[in-house]
Amino acid sequence: MNIFLENIYNLSFFFNTGIGIFAFICIYILIVLLILPTSLLSLLSGFLYGSYLGSIIVLISASIGASVAFFISKSFFAKKLKKFFTRYPKFRVMEQVVNKGGLKLILLARLSPIFPFSLLNYFYGLNNVKFKDFAIGMVGIIPGTFLYCSIGSLAKNIQELKYVQSTNNIYMTIIGIVSTFLVIYFSAKYSREYFDKSEEFNP
């Protein structure tokens, strides 16, 4: 990743052109599809383009990458995993929890820092999640995106990006803690409802 950063820095003049921005978006989409961490690229976007333009570029890139991953998962893996779910009841419960929670759980999971962004894209594609809810849930990445791009814009050189820490932001910490708690709470609630309902039909 260090070599990657240095190469991009050496080509910073290129990435500030229209073609360069398009290339950056393509790289970001590829990173999302490969389920690799995107936080460093978000910082880099802020460094190269500033807080606002950098955030817009990241949001566009992340949204496209997430949507492609969602449809790949739904088109090629969902049917096979449906058979897997039927054989393992615990995974069936997970599917029911996501379906029951819908947009609410999707949005909360996007706000929580403990759920990997790229992995969630494929996971939602495996369930009966509507693309409309999936797309609206992307709103949840806006706070974190703007924070990373803002911090990246403050870096004086490319090397500083490797040592930037965003955990000191009290607002993002609070949002992360609350959203994580709510995801756990609603997941437990829907799981309990699923088991109670199962017991009613199988006394």
Summary of the structure (lengths in Angstrom):
residues: 203
radius of gyration: 19.1
end to end distance: 56.0
largest distance: 68.9
contacts: 632
relative contact order: 0.14
helix: 84%
strand: 0%
